[in-house]
Amino acid sequence: MIDSGDPYQWQVERTVEEVVELLKKNNSETPDYKVTYQSKVGRLKWIKPSTKDEIIWLSRNKCGLVKAVV
């Protein structure tokens, strides 16, 4: 899908870049983050890492998913 012109991956990555830039402007610190992908349908190969797999990994390793920014 991506190779045929689907903008999903680019849109996700660009949105993350913008959010990170806003956070850096407000906090002067680069947040620790990882881009993951969701919306897999059926058995088709999908972009990795998947959001679901990452949440499971974080849970098993007792890691926080979201840190509040004050």
C-alpha positions as CSV (number, residue, x, y, z in Angstrom):
1,M,0.0,0.0,0.0
2,I,2.8,2.4,0.9
3,D,4.6,1.7,-2.3
4,S,1.5,2.4,-4.3
5,G,1.1,5.9,-2.8
6,D,-0.7,5.4,0.5
7,P,0.4,8.4,2.6
8,Y,-0.4,6.7,6.0
9,Q,3.2,6.1,7.1
10,W,4.4,9.6,6.0
11,Q,1.4,11.2,7.7
12,V,2.1,9.4,11.0
13,E,5.8,10.2,10.9
14,R,5.3,13.9,10.0
15,T,2.7,14.3,12.7
16,V,5.1,12.8,15.3
17,E,7.8,15.2,14.1
18,E,5.5,18.2,14.6
19,V,4.4,17.1,18.1
20,V,8.0,16.5,19.1
21,E,9.0,20.0,17.9
22,L,6.1,21.6,19.9
23,L,7.2,19.6,23.0
24,K,10.8,20.7,22.6
25,K,9.8,24.3,22.3
26,N,7.8,24.2,25.5
27,N,10.1,22.0,27.5
28,S,13.6,22.4,25.9
29,E,14.0,18.6,26.3
30,T,13.5,16.1,23.5
31,P,10.9,13.6,24.7
32,D,11.6,9.9,24.6
33,Y,9.3,8.4,22.0
34,K,8.8,5.6,19.5
35,V,6.7,5.7,16.4
36,T,4.3,2.8,16.1
37,Y,1.6,1.9,13.6
38,Q,-2.0,0.7,13.9
39,S,-4.9,0.0,11.7
40,K,-3.8,-3.4,10.4
41,V,-6.6,-5.1,8.5
42,G,-6.6,-8.8,7.8
43,R,-3.5,-10.9,7.2
44,L,-1.7,-8.4,5.0
45,K,1.9,-7.5,6.0
46,W,1.8,-4.2,7.8
47,I,4.2,-1.5,8.9
48,K,6.2,-2.3,12.1
49,P,6.4,-1.9,14.9
50,S,2.7,-2.3,15.6
51,T,1.1,-0.2,18.4
52,K,-0.5,-3.3,19.9
53,D,2.9,-5.2,20.1
54,E,4.6,-2.2,21.6
55,I,1.9,-1.7,24.3
56,I,2.2,-5.4,25.2
57,W,6.0,-5.2,25.3
58,L,5.9,-2.1,27.6
59,S,3.4,-3.8,29.9
60,R,5.5,-7.0,30.2
61,N,8.6,-4.9,30.9
62,K,6.7,-2.7,33.4
63,C,7.5,0.4,31.5
64,G,5.3,3.5,31.4
65,L,3.3,4.2,28.3
66,V,2.7,8.0,28.7
67,K,4.6,10.4,30.9
68,A,2.8,13.6,31.8
69,V,4.5,16.8,30.6
70,V,4.1,19.7,33.0
